[in-house]
Amino acid sequence: MVEFCPKCEALLIPIKDKGKTYLVCRLCGYRKEIRSSEGYKSVLKVSEEKRSKITVMEETREISREDRERAKELMQEYYEVFLETMETEEQQEVSD
């Protein structure tokens, strides 16, 4: 049996929650408890395409130790500048 939402006329979907079955509107959130879940069956069919997983392999390049250290130093500098900027903004807000 198909039922529609009395508020927005969208299709009500059966959902089980805490052992009870409800008909729920996904658009407006209307919720109606049903006394007998007989006749309502929630089935989700997944196509074969969605079941298979896709793995993407990319070639990785080795990063030299110097490049890693340089990147680490740049990130540290960026972080310090960020903290200084945040402190300056907070001080300006307090003084205003």
C-alpha positions in Angstrom: 0.0 0.0 0.0 1.4 3.4 -1.0 0.8 6.4 1.2 1.5 10.1 0.6 2.4 12.9 2.9 -0.6 15.0 3.9 1.6 18.1 4.1 3.6 18.1 0.9 2.1 15.1 -1.0 5.5 13.3 -1.3 5.8 9.6 -1.0 6.1 8.2 2.5 8.9 5.8 3.0 8.8 3.0 5.7 11.6 3.2 8.2 12.3 1.1 11.3 13.3 2.9 14.4 13.6 1.3 17.9 11.6 -1.7 16.9 8.7 0.3 15.5 7.9 1.1 11.9 7.2 4.6 10.7 6.2 6.2 7.5 8.5 9.2 6.9 8.4 12.0 4.4 12.0 12.8 3.2 11.0 16.3 2.1 9.2 17.8 5.1 10.0 15.3 7.8 6.4 14.3 8.5 6.4 11.1 10.5 3.5 8.6 11.1 3.7 5.4 13.2 2.0 2.4 11.6 0.3 -0.2 13.7 1.1 -3.2 11.5 4.3 -3.3 9.4 2.7 -6.0 7.3 2.7 -5.0 3.7 5.7 -2.6 4.2 9.0 -3.9 3.1 12.1 -1.8 2.8 14.4 -3.1 0.0 17.5 -1.5 -1.4 18.8 -3.0 -4.7 22.4 -2.1 -5.6 23.5 -2.5 -9.2 26.7 -4.5 -10.0 28.4 -1.3 -11.0 28.0 0.3 -7.6 29.1 -2.9 -5.8 32.5 -3.0 -7.5 35.2 -0.8 -6.1 37.6 1.1 -8.3 41.2 1.4 -7.3 43.3 4.2 -8.8 47.0 3.7 -8.8 49.3 6.6 -9.4 53.0 6.6 -9.7 54.6 8.2 -6.6 57.9 9.9 -6.8 60.5 9.8 -4.0 61.0 13.1 -2.2 64.5 13.8 -1.2 65.3 14.4 2.5 66.3 18.0 1.8 63.0 18.7 0.1 61.1 17.1 3.0 63.0 19.2 5.5 62.4 22.4 3.4 58.7 21.7 3.2 58.6 21.1 7.0 60.4 24.4 7.6 58.0 26.3 5.3 55.0 24.8 7.1 56.5 25.8 10.4 57.0 29.4 9.2 53.5 29.5 7.8 52.1 28.2 11.1 54.1 30.9 13.1 52.9 33.7 10.8 49.3 32.4 11.1 49.6 32.4 14.9 51.0 35.9 14.9 48.2 37.1 12.7 45.6 35.6 14.9 47.2 37.2 18.0 47.3 40.6 16.3 43.6 40.3 15.3 42.6 39.3 18.8 44.5 42.3 20.3 42.8 44.6 17.8 39.4 43.3 18.7 40.1 43.7 22.4 41.4 47.3 22.0 38.3 48.3 19.9 
